[in-house]
Amino acid sequence: MLEQGFDYPELSVCLDQAVFLEGNGNLSAYRMWFQDFSREMITCAVENGGFDVQSLWRDLAGTPFTEDAEWIGVIAKKMAKHAMLI
């Protein structure tokens, strides 16, 4: 396995890439993209997808959100079709 990371700070994105040489000689590449979001960015993205943000947490265990959180947990509810933002 060969692994390399790429950082695109101007886009708040990073990529972890792993390439595997399998026993049969085939190569398999796996790319895991990570996007950094602020509270405003994730709320906008979720709402533009047709959901209403119910709450934000600093993790998936329900710890109250703070601006310095490394992670954002989102609880969202699907909006009625007539209420979707465009």
HELIX and SHEET records of a PDB file:
HELIX    1   1 PRO A    9  LEU A   11  5                                   3    
HELIX    2   2 ARG A   39  ASN A   48  1                                  10    
HELIX    3   3 LYS A   81  ALA A   83  5                                   3    
SHEET    1   A 3 LEU A   2  TYR A   8  0                                        
SHEET    2   A 3 VAL A  13  LEU A  21 -1                                        
SHEET    3   A 3 LEU A  27  GLN A  35 -1                                        
SHEET    1   B 2 PHE A  51  TRP A  57  0                                        
SHEET    2   B 2 GLY A  73  LYS A  78 -1                                        
END                                                                             
